[in-house]
Amino acid sequence: MQTARIPLFAILIIIVHGALGWFANQPRDVGADVPAGKLNSLSFAPYREGFSPILQKFPLPEHIDQDLGLLADKTHSIRTYSILGGMQPTPDFARKHGVDIIMGGWLGNGHQQNKIEVEALIQAANANQDQVKRVIVGNEVLLRKDMDVDSLIGYIRQVKQAIKQPVTYADVWSSYIKYPQLFNEVDFITIHILPYWEDEPVAIEHAAEHVEKIIRQIEDKARGMGVNKPILIGESGWPAAGRQRGLAVPSVINEARYIRDLIQVANRHGLDYNIVEAFNQPWKSNHEGVVGANWGLLTIDRQPVFPLTGPVSENPDWPLHFGWATLLYLLVTACYFNKLRSLSALRMLLFLSLSQALCVCLITLADFQWHTSYSPWQQAYTVIIVIANAVLGGLLIQRFYTVLADKATAPALANRLKRAYQFFMLLAVYKTYQLAYDGRYLSFPNEQFAIPALGVLGLILCLIVSRHGINRQTLSFDRPIDGKPQAGRARFIAYLLSLGLLALVSAETYSFLTAYDFIQAHPSLSEGLPIALSYTLKNQQLTTWLISIQILALPFWRRPPAYNGKT
C-alpha cells in the first residue's frame, strides 16, 4: 500500500502543478486589437546580440534590411535616433520595404560630434525626402543635461533652415513644461510619456488615464502660449520584464495592454504616436538593467513577444518549463523511492510536494536568469548561481527526508547546509546593500533566493509534521565542530540582513522623495513621505525580497545550544 502511494501522490502533485501553470498562462484579453495589426510608428535600433553602440559595434547593412522586412507588416513608420553609427543605409532599405521614417539626429555634450551629426542629418533628410517625413533634432538632451536649452534651440533652427520636412525636439513631457520656449521653436511637439518611469510610477490600470492627463497638460500649456501645433507621442511603451517600480509591474500582459490602451487614447485625441521599441536591446542592460533591455515587440532573436491582435499569454512556453520541472521531479522521486516507503502518507506527501516546489524553483531560475543574461560575465554568474541552487536543493531534500524519517542529521550534511546558507546569506547582503545604494535599474533577485527561502520554510513544515520542536537547535544549520560553536559569523550576517531591510526601504523611499516631478507635486515632507513610503511598501517584488532575506536569516539569529546528535 505504501509503495502504491508514492506514484499516486507524485501524479497528483504533477497534475496540480500543470493545472496551476495552465491557469496562470491562459491567454487574456488585453483590449481592442491594434487597427489592421499595424502600428503608426516604432523606435528602430537594429542591434543584434553582440552588437552595441557602447562597444562601437554597429548594425550591419544586412541587419537593417532584414529587420525592416520583419517590421514592414507591423508598422507604417519607424523612428531612428541617429543617421550615423551604421544607420546610413536605413533610408534605402526603408524605401525598399515601404516604411516611412521619422529621422533623428543624436546630440550629446560634444560640440564637434554634434556638428558632424547635424550635417549628416541635414544631408540624409534632403536626399531622402520621399521616405523621411519628419525630423527630430536631439533626444532627451535636456533630461540628461548634456546641453543648455539655448544651445539646443540653435541646433533646431539650423536644421529647420536647411530642410523642408517638419522639425521637432523629443524629450520627456516635463521638459516641455520646464522649457516652454521649445513650443515656439518646433514645428510639432514631441513628448515622451512612460508611466513606468515617471517619478511617481503609474500602475497599468491607470496608465491610459495618466497619458490623457499629460496630453491635456501639454495642450493647455501650448494654448496658454498661443501655440496650436500637432503633438507626437515620441516614445511610449511598457517593459515586459525587470524591476517593479511602485505599482508599475513589468510583464508581457502589461506591455501588450498598455500599447493597445495607448492607441485608443491617441485616436481619441487625434494624436500620432511612436512605440518604444521594435526589438529588445540587450546592450541597454549595461546601464538600465534587465528592465532596460525588454521594451521590444520582438525579442533579440526577432521572435514576437506578443501579438498585436487577439488575446495574449504571459508565457506561451510554459509547457516546456513544466516538462523540465516534471522530469527533474521524477528523477528525485526515483532516487528516494525506496526510502519513502517507510514514511506515513502525510509525511510522504509533504516530502514529494517540497521536492516538486524545489524543482520548479530551479527550472524557473535557470530559464529566467539565462534569458536575462546579456554578457559573458552575466552568463557565467547565471551558471554559478544555478549550480549553487541545485546543490542547496539537493542538500535540503536530504534534510527534509532525515527530519520526516525521524533520523539524526549527520554532522557532515548539517555543515554542508551551513556553508551553503552562509554563501547565500553573504550574497544576499551584497545584493541588498547594492539595491539600497543604487537600485534604480537593478532587479530584485527573488528567483535566485527562492530555493534558500523555501528551504527554511520547508524545514519548519517538516518539523511541525514530524512533531519535533521548532527551536534554535532544530531549525539551525549550525553544528559545533570539536565542541566549539560556529554560529558567530553567520549570526553577524543575519544582523546585517536585518539592517539591510531598513536600508533598502529607506533608500527606495528617498529615491521617490528627491525626484523632481515628485517634489513639484508634493513639496512638503509631511505630504510627500507617506506617499513615497506607500510606493515602496506596495512594491511586491521589493516586499518579497525583504521577506525572503528575513526567512533566510532565521536559522542563524542566535547561537543554538550544544548539538546532542539528534535532529
C-alpha positions as CSV (number, residue, x, y, z in Angstrom):
1,M,0.0,0.0,0.0
2,Q,2.8,2.4,0.9
3,T,4.6,1.7,-2.3
4,A,1.4,2.4,-4.3
5,R,1.0,5.8,-2.6
6,I,4.3,7.1,-4.0
7,P,3.3,7.2,-7.7
8,L,-0.2,8.2,-6.8
9,F,1.0,11.2,-4.8
10,A,3.6,12.1,-7.4
11,I,1.0,12.1,-10.2
12,L,-1.4,14.2,-8.1
13,I,1.3,16.8,-7.5
14,I,2.2,16.9,-11.2
15,I,-1.4,17.4,-12.1
16,V,-1.8,20.2,-9.6
17,H,1.4,21.8,-10.9
18,G,0.2,21.5,-14.5
19,A,-3.2,23.0,-13.7
20,L,-1.6,26.0,-12.0
21,G,0.7,26.6,-14.9
22,W,-2.2,26.3,-17.4
23,F,-4.4,28.7,-15.4
24,A,-1.6,31.3,-14.9
25,N,-0.7,31.4,-18.6
26,Q,-4.2,31.4,-20.1
27,P,-4.5,33.9,-23.0
28,R,-6.0,37.1,-21.7
29,D,-8.0,39.9,-23.3
30,V,-5.8,43.0,-23.2
31,G,-8.0,45.4,-25.1
32,A,-9.0,46.3,-28.6
33,D,-6.8,45.0,-31.4
34,V,-4.3,47.3,-33.0
35,P,-6.1,48.5,-36.2
36,A,-5.2,46.2,-39.0
37,G,-2.5,44.8,-36.7
38,K,-0.2,47.7,-37.7
39,L,1.3,50.5,-35.6
40,N,1.8,54.1,-36.6
41,S,5.5,54.0,-35.7
42,L,8.1,52.0,-33.9
43,S,11.5,53.0,-32.4
44,F,14.1,51.3,-34.6
45,A,17.5,50.3,-33.3
46,P,18.6,47.1,-35.2
47,Y,21.2,45.9,-32.8
48,R,21.7,42.1,-32.7
49,E,23.2,40.0,-29.9
50,G,26.8,41.0,-29.5
51,F,26.3,44.5,-31.1
52,S,26.3,47.6,-29.0
53,P,26.9,51.3,-29.5
54,I,28.8,51.3,-26.2
55,L,31.3,48.9,-27.8
56,Q,31.2,50.8,-31.1
57,K,29.9,47.7,-32.8
58,F,27.1,48.9,-35.0
59,P,24.4,47.2,-37.1
60,L,25.4,45.8,-40.5
61,P,23.5,46.8,-43.6
62,E,22.1,43.3,-44.0
63,H,20.7,43.5,-40.4
64,I,18.9,46.8,-41.2
65,D,17.5,45.2,-44.4
66,Q,16.3,42.1,-42.7
67,D,14.8,44.0,-39.7
68,L,12.8,46.4,-41.9
69,G,11.5,43.4,-43.8
70,L,10.2,42.0,-40.5
71,L,8.6,45.3,-39.4
72,A,7.0,46.2,-42.8
73,D,3.7,44.5,-41.9
74,K,3.8,45.7,-38.2
75,T,4.3,49.4,-38.6
76,H,3.7,52.3,-41.1
77,S,6.8,54.2,-39.9
78,I,10.0,53.9,-37.9
79,R,11.7,56.4,-35.6
80,T,15.5,56.4,-35.7
81,Y,17.8,58.2,-33.3
82,S,20.9,58.8,-35.4
83,I,21.9,58.7,-39.0
84,L,25.5,57.7,-38.1
85,G,26.7,54.5,-36.4
86,G,25.9,52.1,-39.2
87,M,22.4,53.6,-39.8
88,Q,23.3,55.4,-43.0
89,P,21.7,52.7,-45.3
90,T,18.3,53.0,-43.4
91,P,16.5,55.2,-45.9
92,D,17.3,53.0,-48.9
93,F,16.1,49.9,-47.1
94,A,13.0,51.7,-45.8
95,R,12.2,52.7,-49.3
96,K,12.6,49.0,-50.4
97,H,10.2,47.8,-47.8
98,G,7.7,50.7,-47.9
99,V,8.3,52.1,-44.5
100,D,8.4,55.8,-43.7
101,I,11.0,57.4,-41.4
102,I,10.9,59.8,-38.5
103,M,14.6,60.5,-38.7
104,G,16.5,61.5,-35.6
105,G,19.9,63.2,-35.0
106,W,21.7,62.3,-31.8
107,L,23.0,65.2,-29.8
108,G,25.3,64.9,-26.8
109,N,27.7,67.1,-24.8
110,G,30.4,67.2,-27.5
111,H,30.2,70.1,-29.9
112,Q,32.3,68.6,-32.7
113,Q,30.4,65.3,-32.7
114,N,27.1,67.2,-32.7
115,K,28.3,69.2,-35.7
116,I,29.1,66.0,-37.6
117,E,25.7,64.5,-36.6
118,V,23.7,67.6,-37.7
119,E,25.4,67.9,-41.0
120,A,24.7,64.2,-41.7
121,L,21.1,64.6,-40.6
122,I,20.6,67.5,-43.0
123,Q,22.2,65.7,-45.9
124,A,20.2,62.5,-45.3
125,A,16.8,64.3,-44.9
126,N,17.4,66.3,-48.1
127,A,18.5,63.3,-50.1
128,N,15.5,61.1,-49.0
129,Q,12.5,63.4,-48.9
130,D,10.3,60.6,-50.1
131,Q,11.0,58.5,-47.1
132,V,11.9,60.9,-44.4
133,K,8.6,62.5,-43.4
134,R,9.7,64.3,-40.1
135,V,13.0,65.1,-38.4
136,I,13.9,65.0,-34.7
137,V,16.9,67.1,-33.5
138,G,18.1,65.6,-30.3
139,N,16.6,63.1,-27.9
140,E,16.3,63.8,-24.1
141,V,19.3,66.1,-24.2
142,L,17.8,68.4,-21.6
143,L,16.8,65.5,-19.4
144,R,20.4,64.2,-19.5
145,K,21.7,67.8,-19.0
146,D,24.1,67.4,-22.0
147,M,23.5,71.0,-23.1
148,D,21.5,74.1,-22.2
149,V,18.2,74.9,-23.9
150,D,19.7,77.8,-25.9
151,S,22.3,75.6,-27.5
152,L,19.7,73.1,-28.3
153,I,17.5,75.8,-29.9
154,G,20.4,76.8,-32.1
155,Y,20.7,73.2,-33.5
156,I,16.9,73.1,-34.1
157,R,17.0,76.4,-36.0
158,Q,20.0,75.2,-38.1
159,V,18.2,72.1,-39.2
160,K,14.9,73.9,-39.8
161,Q,16.6,76.4,-42.2
162,A,18.3,73.6,-44.1
163,I,15.5,71.1,-44.8
164,K,11.8,71.0,-45.9
165,Q,10.4,68.4,-43.5
166,P,8.8,69.4,-40.2
167,V,11.4,69.6,-37.4
168,T,11.0,68.9,-33.7
169,Y,12.8,68.0,-30.5
170,A,12.0,64.9,-28.4
171,D,12.1,64.8,-24.6
172,V,10.1,63.7,-21.6
173,W,6.9,65.7,-21.3
174,S,8.1,67.6,-18.2
175,S,11.0,69.1,-20.2
176,Y,8.5,70.9,-22.4
177,I,6.8,72.3,-19.2
178,K,10.2,73.3,-17.8
179,Y,11.4,74.9,-21.0
180,P,8.2,76.3,-22.6
181,Q,10.3,78.3,-25.2
182,L,10.5,75.0,-27.1
183,F,6.9,75.2,-28.1
184,N,7.7,78.1,-30.4
185,E,10.8,76.6,-31.9
186,V,9.5,73.2,-33.1
187,D,7.1,72.5,-36.0
188,F,5.4,69.8,-33.9
189,I,5.6,68.9,-30.3
190,T,7.2,65.6,-29.4
191,I,6.9,64.3,-25.9
192,H,7.8,61.0,-24.2
193,I,5.2,59.5,-21.9
194,L,6.5,56.5,-20.0
195,P,4.2,55.7,-17.0
196,Y,6.6,53.1,-15.7
197,W,9.5,55.6,-15.5
198,E,7.5,58.5,-14.0
199,D,8.8,59.9,-10.8
200,E,5.5,58.7,-9.4
201,P,5.2,55.3,-11.2
202,V,1.8,54.5,-12.5
203,A,0.0,51.2,-12.2
204,I,-1.0,49.6,-15.5
205,E,-4.7,50.0,-14.5
206,H,-4.3,53.8,-14.5
207,A,-1.7,54.2,-17.2
208,A,-4.1,55.2,-20.0
209,E,-5.7,57.8,-17.7
210,H,-2.2,59.1,-16.9
211,V,-1.4,59.5,-20.6
212,E,-4.6,61.5,-21.1
213,K,-3.8,63.7,-18.2
214,I,-0.3,64.5,-19.6
215,I,-1.7,65.2,-23.0
216,R,-4.2,67.7,-21.6
217,Q,-1.5,69.3,-19.6
218,I,0.7,69.8,-22.7
219,E,-2.2,71.0,-24.8
220,D,-3.2,73.5,-22.1
221,K,0.4,74.8,-21.8
222,A,0.7,75.2,-25.6
223,R,-2.6,77.0,-25.8
224,G,-1.5,79.3,-23.0
225,M,1.4,80.4,-25.1
226,G,-0.7,80.9,-28.2
227,V,0.6,77.7,-29.8
228,N,-1.5,75.3,-31.8
229,K,0.8,72.6,-33.2
230,P,0.4,68.8,-33.7
231,I,1.6,66.5,-30.9
232,L,3.6,63.4,-31.4
233,I,3.9,61.0,-28.5
234,G,7.5,60.3,-29.5
235,E,8.1,57.4,-27.0
236,S,5.7,55.4,-25.1
237,G,5.6,51.8,-24.0
238,W,5.9,49.3,-21.1
239,P,8.6,46.8,-20.1
240,A,8.0,43.1,-20.4
241,A,10.4,42.1,-17.7
242,G,12.6,43.6,-14.9
243,R,12.3,45.6,-11.8
244,Q,9.0,46.7,-10.4
245,R,8.7,50.5,-9.5
246,G,5.9,51.3,-7.1
247,L,2.8,49.7,-8.6
248,A,4.2,49.6,-12.1
249,V,4.9,46.0,-12.8
250,P,6.8,44.8,-15.9
251,S,5.1,41.9,-17.7
252,V,4.2,40.7,-21.2
253,I,0.5,41.1,-20.4
254,N,1.0,44.7,-19.2
255,E,3.1,45.6,-22.1
256,A,0.5,44.4,-24.6
257,R,-2.3,46.0,-22.6
258,Y,-0.5,49.4,-22.4
259,I,0.2,49.6,-26.1
260,R,-3.4,48.9,-27.0
261,D,-4.7,51.3,-24.4
262,L,-2.3,54.0,-25.6
263,I,-3.5,53.7,-29.2
264,Q,-7.1,54.2,-28.1
265,V,-6.1,57.4,-26.2
266,A,-4.1,58.7,-29.2
267,N,-7.0,58.1,-31.5
268,R,-9.4,59.9,-29.2
269,H,-7.2,62.9,-29.2
270,G,-6.3,62.7,-32.8
271,L,-2.6,62.3,-32.0
272,D,0.2,60.4,-33.6
273,Y,2.4,58.0,-31.6
274,N,5.6,56.1,-31.7
275,I,6.0,52.9,-29.6
276,V,9.3,52.2,-27.9
277,E,10.5,49.9,-29.3
278,A,10.8,47.4,-32.2
279,F,13.4,45.0,-30.7
280,N,14.6,44.1,-27.2
281,Q,18.0,45.8,-26.7
282,P,20.4,43.6,-24.6
283,W,23.1,46.3,-24.7
284,K,20.9,48.6,-22.6
285,S,21.3,46.2,-19.7
286,N,24.7,47.7,-19.0
287,H,23.1,51.0,-17.9
288,E,19.4,50.1,-17.3
289,G,19.4,46.5,-16.1
290,V,17.0,43.8,-17.2
291,V,14.1,46.3,-17.5
292,G,16.0,48.5,-20.0
293,A,16.6,45.5,-22.3
294,N,12.9,44.4,-22.5
295,W,10.7,47.0,-24.2
296,G,10.6,45.4,-27.6
297,L,7.7,43.9,-29.6
298,L,10.2,41.4,-30.8
299,T,12.9,39.5,-28.9
300,I,16.6,39.8,-29.7
301,D,16.1,36.6,-31.7
302,R,13.4,38.5,-33.7
303,Q,10.5,36.5,-32.3
304,P,7.2,38.2,-31.3
305,V,7.0,38.9,-27.6
306,F,3.2,39.1,-28.0
307,P,0.7,39.6,-30.9
308,L,-0.8,42.9,-31.8
309,T,-4.3,41.3,-32.2
310,G,-6.2,38.8,-30.1
311,P,-5.6,37.6,-26.6
312,V,-2.1,37.5,-25.1
313,S,-0.4,34.8,-22.9
314,E,2.2,35.8,-20.3
315,N,4.4,32.8,-21.0
316,P,3.4,30.7,-24.1
317,D,6.4,28.4,-23.4
318,W,5.1,27.3,-20.0
319,P,4.6,23.7,-21.1
320,L,8.3,23.4,-21.9
321,H,9.2,24.6,-18.4
322,F,6.6,22.3,-16.9
323,G,8.1,19.4,-18.7
324,W,11.6,20.1,-17.5
325,A,10.5,20.6,-13.9
326,T,8.4,17.3,-14.1
327,L,11.4,15.4,-15.5
328,L,13.7,16.6,-12.7
329,Y,11.0,15.9,-10.1
330,L,10.6,12.3,-11.3
331,L,14.3,11.8,-11.1
332,V,14.3,13.0,-7.4
333,T,11.3,10.7,-6.7
334,A,13.0,7.8,-8.3
335,C,16.2,8.4,-6.1
336,Y,14.1,8.4,-2.9
337,F,11.5,5.8,-3.9
338,N,12.6,3.0,-1.6
339,K,13.3,5.4,1.3
340,L,9.8,6.9,1.1
341,R,8.1,3.6,1.7
342,S,8.8,3.9,5.5
343,L,7.0,7.3,5.7
344,S,3.4,7.9,6.7
345,A,1.1,9.2,4.0
346,L,1.2,12.8,5.3
347,R,5.0,12.9,5.5
348,M,5.3,11.3,2.1
349,L,3.0,13.9,0.6
350,L,4.9,16.7,2.2
351,F,8.3,15.4,1.0
352,L,7.1,15.0,-2.5
353,S,5.4,18.4,-2.5
354,L,8.5,20.2,-1.2
355,S,10.7,18.3,-3.8
356,Q,8.4,19.4,-6.6
357,A,8.5,23.0,-5.4
358,L,12.3,23.0,-5.3
359,C,12.4,21.6,-8.8
360,V,10.0,24.2,-10.1
361,C,12.1,27.0,-8.5
362,L,15.3,25.6,-10.1
363,I,13.9,25.4,-13.6
364,T,12.3,28.9,-13.2
365,L,15.6,30.3,-12.1
366,A,17.6,28.7,-14.9
367,D,15.2,29.9,-17.6
368,F,14.7,33.4,-16.3
369,Q,18.3,34.0,-15.4
370,W,19.7,32.7,-18.7
371,H,17.3,34.7,-20.8
372,T,18.1,37.9,-18.9
373,S,21.9,37.4,-19.0
374,Y,23.2,39.6,-21.8
375,S,27.0,39.4,-21.5
376,P,29.6,36.7,-20.8
377,W,30.1,37.7,-17.2
378,Q,26.3,37.7,-16.6
379,Q,26.1,34.3,-18.2
380,A,28.9,33.0,-16.1
381,Y,27.2,34.3,-13.0
382,T,24.0,32.5,-14.1
383,V,25.8,29.2,-14.4
384,I,27.3,29.6,-10.9
385,I,24.0,30.7,-9.2
386,V,22.1,27.9,-10.9
387,I,24.7,25.3,-9.8
388,A,24.7,26.7,-6.2
389,N,20.9,26.5,-6.1
390,A,20.9,22.9,-7.4
391,V,23.5,21.9,-4.8
392,L,21.5,23.6,-2.0
393,G,18.3,22.0,-3.3
394,G,19.9,18.5,-3.1
395,L,21.1,19.1,0.4
396,L,17.7,20.4,1.5
397,I,15.9,17.3,0.1
398,Q,18.2,15.2,2.2
399,R,17.5,17.2,5.3
400,F,13.7,17.1,4.7
401,Y,13.9,13.3,4.5
402,T,16.0,12.9,7.7
403,V,13.6,15.1,9.6
404,L,10.5,13.3,8.3
405,A,12.0,9.9,8.8
406,D,13.0,10.8,12.4
407,K,16.6,10.2,11.7
408,A,19.5,12.1,13.1
409,T,21.0,14.7,10.7
410,A,24.6,13.7,10.0
411,P,27.1,16.4,11.0
412,A,28.6,16.4,7.5
413,L,25.1,17.2,6.0
414,A,24.5,19.9,8.6
415,N,27.8,21.6,8.0
416,R,27.4,21.5,4.2
417,L,24.0,23.1,4.6
418,K,25.5,25.7,6.9
419,R,28.2,26.6,4.4
420,A,25.7,26.7,1.6
421,Y,23.4,29.0,3.5
422,Q,26.3,31.3,4.6
423,F,27.2,31.6,0.9
424,F,23.7,32.7,0.0
425,M,23.5,35.0,3.1
426,L,26.7,36.8,2.1
427,L,25.3,37.1,-1.5
428,A,22.0,38.4,-0.1
429,V,23.9,41.0,2.0
430,Y,25.7,42.2,-1.1
431,K,22.5,42.3,-3.2
432,T,20.5,44.1,-0.5
433,Y,23.0,46.9,0.0
434,Q,23.6,47.2,-3.7
435,L,19.9,47.7,-4.2
436,A,19.9,50.3,-1.4
437,Y,22.9,52.2,-2.7
438,D,22.0,52.4,-6.4
439,G,19.0,50.2,-7.2
440,R,17.1,52.2,-9.8
441,Y,17.9,49.8,-12.6
442,L,18.7,46.6,-10.5
443,S,16.2,43.8,-10.5
444,F,15.2,42.2,-7.2
445,P,16.9,38.7,-7.2
446,N,13.9,36.9,-5.9
447,E,14.3,33.9,-8.2
448,Q,17.9,33.4,-7.1
449,F,16.9,33.1,-3.5
450,A,13.6,31.2,-3.8
451,I,15.2,27.8,-3.0
452,P,17.1,29.1,0.1
453,A,13.9,30.7,1.5
454,L,11.7,27.8,0.6
455,G,14.3,25.5,2.3
456,V,13.8,27.2,5.6
457,L,10.0,27.2,5.4
458,G,10.1,23.6,4.2
459,L,12.2,22.6,7.2
460,I,9.7,24.3,9.5
461,L,6.8,22.4,7.9
462,C,8.8,19.1,8.3
463,L,9.5,19.8,11.9
464,I,5.8,20.5,12.5
465,V,4.6,17.4,10.7
466,S,7.2,15.2,12.4
467,R,6.3,16.8,15.8
468,H,9.8,17.9,16.5
469,G,10.0,21.1,18.5
470,I,10.8,24.3,16.5
471,N,13.6,26.0,18.2
472,R,17.0,27.4,17.5
473,Q,18.6,23.9,17.7
474,T,16.2,22.1,15.4
475,L,15.9,25.0,12.9
476,S,19.6,25.9,12.9
477,F,22.0,24.6,10.2
478,D,25.0,25.2,12.6
479,R,26.7,22.3,14.4
480,P,29.6,22.5,16.9
481,I,33.0,21.4,15.5
482,D,35.3,19.9,18.1
483,G,32.9,21.1,20.8
484,K,33.2,24.8,19.7
485,P,30.1,26.6,18.4
486,Q,30.5,28.1,15.0
487,A,27.4,30.4,14.8
488,G,29.1,33.8,15.4
489,R,29.9,34.9,11.9
490,A,26.5,33.7,10.5
491,R,24.7,35.5,13.3
492,F,26.6,38.7,12.3
493,I,25.5,38.2,8.7
494,A,21.9,37.8,9.9
495,Y,22.1,41.1,11.7
496,L,23.4,42.7,8.5
497,L,20.5,41.4,6.6
498,S,18.0,42.8,9.1
499,L,19.7,46.2,8.9
500,G,19.6,45.8,5.1
501,L,15.8,45.8,5.3
502,L,15.8,49.2,6.9
503,A,18.5,50.5,4.5
504,L,16.5,49.3,1.4
505,V,13.2,50.7,2.5
506,S,14.8,54.0,3.4
507,A,16.7,54.2,0.1
508,E,13.7,53.3,-2.0
509,T,11.6,55.9,-0.3
510,Y,14.3,58.5,-0.5
511,S,14.6,58.0,-4.3
512,F,10.9,59.0,-4.7
513,L,11.2,61.9,-2.3
514,T,14.1,63.5,-4.2
515,A,12.7,63.1,-7.7
516,Y,12.0,66.4,-9.5
517,D,8.4,65.8,-10.6
518,F,7.6,64.2,-7.2
519,I,8.8,67.4,-5.4
520,Q,6.7,69.6,-7.7
521,A,3.6,67.5,-6.9
522,H,4.4,67.1,-3.1
523,P,6.6,70.0,-2.0
524,S,6.4,69.4,1.8
525,L,7.9,66.4,3.6
526,S,4.8,65.8,5.6
527,E,2.8,65.4,2.4
528,G,5.4,63.5,0.4
529,L,6.7,61.0,2.9
530,P,3.6,58.9,3.3
531,I,3.1,58.8,-0.4
532,A,6.7,57.8,-1.1
533,L,6.6,55.2,1.6
534,S,3.4,53.7,0.1
535,Y,5.1,53.4,-3.3
536,T,7.9,51.5,-1.6
537,L,5.8,49.1,0.5
538,K,3.3,48.4,-2.3
539,N,6.2,47.1,-4.5
540,Q,5.5,43.4,-4.4
541,Q,9.0,42.5,-5.7
542,L,10.6,44.6,-3.0
543,T,8.5,43.2,-0.2
544,T,9.0,39.6,-1.4
545,W,12.8,40.3,-1.3
546,L,12.6,41.7,2.2
547,I,10.6,38.7,3.4
548,S,13.0,36.3,1.7
549,I,16.1,37.7,3.4
550,Q,14.4,37.6,6.8
551,I,13.4,34.0,6.3
552,L,17.0,33.3,5.2
553,A,18.4,34.7,8.4
554,L,16.0,32.8,10.7
555,P,18.3,29.7,11.4
556,F,21.2,32.0,12.3
557,W,19.7,34.5,14.6
558,R,21.3,33.2,17.8
559,R,23.8,30.6,18.8
560,P,22.0,27.3,19.2
561,P,22.5,25.0,22.2
562,A,25.2,22.3,22.1
563,Y,24.4,19.7,19.5
564,N,23.2,16.4,21.0
565,G,23.4,14.2,17.9
566,K,19.7,14.4,17.2
567,T,17.6,16.4,14.6
